[in-house]
Amino acid sequence: MSGTFVGMPAFPKAAHEAVYNQTLRDNLRHATHTIRAKRAKAVAEVSDWAALREAGKQIKDHTLRHLDRYLVQLEESVTAAGGIVHWAADADEANRIVADLVKMTGETEVVKVKSMATQEIGLNEALEAEGIHAYETDLAELIVQLGKDRPSHILVPAIHRNRGEIREIFAREMSEWGRPAPEGLTDTPAELAEAARLHLREKFLRAKVGISGANFMVAETGTMVVVESEGNGRMCLTLPETLISVVGIEKIVPTWQDLEVFLQTLPRSSTAERMNPYTSMWTGTTDSQTADGPQTFHLVLLDNGRTDTLADEVGRQALRCIRCSACLNVCPVYERAGGHAYGSVYPGPIGAILSPQLRGTASEIDASLPYASSLCGACYEVCPVAIDIPEVLVHLRERVVEGGAVTRDGNKVVLKPAKGHAAERAAMRAARWAFSHPGALRTGQRLASRSRRFHPRTLPGPGSAWSATRDLPTVPSEPFRDWWQRTQGGRNGRKDAK
């Protein structure tokens, strides 16, 4: 995976710093609460939402089980339609393929429609090293690029910025990237959007090469699908002579009819719209110099850890993700810490389970991501493809603490237990022993109840970090099993009350 976030501290430290940024927290709170409320209203309009959610889950699971067959079918369909398919095992190979394809055209500029896969592999930086300038055309991505910033949200990458900050970025940076911002630019949304439109228009009309991702790929027809709300995607997909699409292998669906489900659930879960304003679909290339669309189309199918993730029976459900970002907007941790704290282009709950699987848990930040959650379950409740994120988080926590067999680069390896978790492992082993010995558990519970007045308010040693921000639960005056025996399950208490 890309080194874009190399040097980021582990999540606890990054989040600790983020929560003290009052402007960031205000921006996040306002944006996530607004999107959350709109989404709930849009979903409530659909009487069969639960059935659509289950259908999306089933389609994705079926596709992942037969991914090898559908990828071959996709390659055959794309090739038959005039496209060229390339296979990239990792980020370096994907970047090399794209850079070579751009250089073959003789161009030194490309326009991009928002693609998380290209951010994942650090494509912009790789192209820059080859003397090729990549221009983001999604409004939020443009803000991030001009501000020399990093995305902090899957759907709204500049969610951490307010209107005043955006106006300052446009006024200061636009002239170095192309058309300058208008004189006297204010922070009203209409003026900011118009400034971006004028700035990007000249790039759309000049660019000969476009780079995109795809929300879905249809195996039976070789069709690529991009849904967006601004129209920049339509410009990137139709105006350039050469189009290069970099897409993760999990984005495939078997048939055209399968899109029926996702084109209902994705817009409502992401932008709270019944339908995206722009849904662009293309199959292969044009056969005429005067027709809309590219004369040359390349599809780069990206693995980059996805096959390894597929080998994990619990963790593979993360590959169902359709990048709607609904889980971010309901997550209390994301709302307070922001996206940058996750050290990945995939922030929030989905990033906490996807990044450690794509990149492994060897680094400090990746080992910390499964703990970036309160396990409240809100993310699972809103997921339109029913990814049980809390289940995967617990699964990955076990992997970090206990180590064990995993698949990395297609090979079975055994991970060593992570450092710094010795006390946690010892506590869990003690709990396992106690729960498997009822007599010892009963004795321990009685001792704890009878000595409750001597219990400390905080934990000593390593436990102090936990109790510094939490209240220790009060031990009851008697264990439940003693109460049950004394009252015969509460029946004696009811008789006494009469």
Disulfide bonds with the S-S distance in Angstrom:
none
